[in-house]
Amino acid sequence: MSERESMPYDVVIVGGGPAGLAAAIRVKQLNPELSVCILEKGSEIGAHILSGAVVDPKALDELLPEWRTMGCPMAEVPVTDNWHWVLTKTKKYAIPHWPMPPFMSNEGNYTGSLGNLCRWLAEQATELGVEIFPGFPAAEVLFNEAGAVIGVATGDMGVAKDGSHKGDYQPGMELHAKYTLFAEGARGSLTKRLKQHYDLERDCQPQVYGLGIKELWDIDPAKHVPGRVLHTQGWPLSESNSWGGGFLYHQANNQVALGFVTALDYVNPYVYPYEEFQRWKQHPEIRAILEGGRRVAYGARAINEGGWQSVPRLSFPGGALIGCSAGFVNVPRIKGSHTAMKSGMLAAEAIVAAAAAGREHDDMVEYDAALRDSWIAKELKLVQNAQPLVSKFGGSWGTILAGADMWARVLKVNPVKGLKHHTDAEATQRADLYKPIAYPKPDGVISFDRLTSVSFSYTNHEEDQPCHLVLKDPEVPTRVNLPLYAGPEARFCPAGVYEFVGVEEGTPRLQINAQNCVHCKTCDIKDKTQNIDWVTPEGGGGPNYPNM
């Protein structure tokens, strides 16, 4: 076994998304002498970034006040028009905005590609001296004898499926740091281990998630209204007593970003989030926008939906959680980029102060305290009961109660305390309590089959490598999941990774098509038995999202 080489830095950041990039830029703004590097598992910055996206510029204004005149692609399309529909199977009912709290307005926001924003932020970071290493996933947390995080190690390259070393084998690299920030996004593999190692979720509710599936379409220019933002709720999830909703954003160049979010606490194991999205596109009002256009990209990712009560302890010896690794999504607003960036900035400020005091590898409790006293906390506390109320009372009554709770918090009239969550895996019920759902076949024009869609994510993995979707017990899928829950992993994955074969022959087994994986982490979250462990594949593997 080859010795791993090491490189020392003042700050190592795991993940090149909005939080990680904002943190790196802020460190360099405050102290250019500190050395900073970012590890990104995607083939380039932005390759694994997927979001609607309508972006609140609040954090960007604080980080780079002149961003609108600096060539930032997000400045191209300000939001001009805001619609909200409740759908039935064939009709829509427009919901006015006046009953909603003022903070629900999209005035002053921008719509565009979050991936392209990250690419632009990476340029700003590089100009400040930040070193960025795309295609190098952090695969292991490094600890010293005192139990503090001292950095991370990247994954080995050139390992065959059987674990042997191929001719191009290269051992991983150790990156040592005085402080390490984890900005892996929702359900990060190292974050998951750190939460367990330091018991970071001891005093908070479990995190819950939604699965967001997205497509980009070039549409008829006559139907395109730059800056128009549309959100829907109700059908089709109303038919299975599940909840979530759709979005359709008119962005630059006659393109729309559209997608569908399914809350992963659905109870019916026959619910198929990918097919719910395909049904949604066939609604007459949505189809009318898409007809005559063509799809150009597809992708999926998990979204934190736990809110303020699910935010864990953020700091630990030698490091901290930032962005979606911790979970700062404002669920009713469907926004998290601004809070993610602000969390990275606050962590950076704590690091610079610690470094100035000659500290390293200690617990930056001042970052945790600063965040809980910031506008992130104020914003998330206003909406912390929206998700659990809708989850408990359904889309109609839950939305009304959530609105009342938000207004009560705005007016400071005795708001209800933060409600509790149960994990999404716990929510799944036995299949014998439900009937299978008959989903329509795709028409190949508006709706598509799953594997064709995956080809539009431009996903690629080195085929001869160890499977990065690890079953703790290989017998559980056929011993428990298939007979009791009708094998939900074959449906909740938006990329067709999990497939039960040999069922008709009476010799069922779970086949894992890991090369299809778009790194959404849904399997790690929703698997009833928590038997699937998502770990990082070889560097550069996964989707290569353009303009997402």
Disulfide bonds with the S-S distance in Angstrom:
none
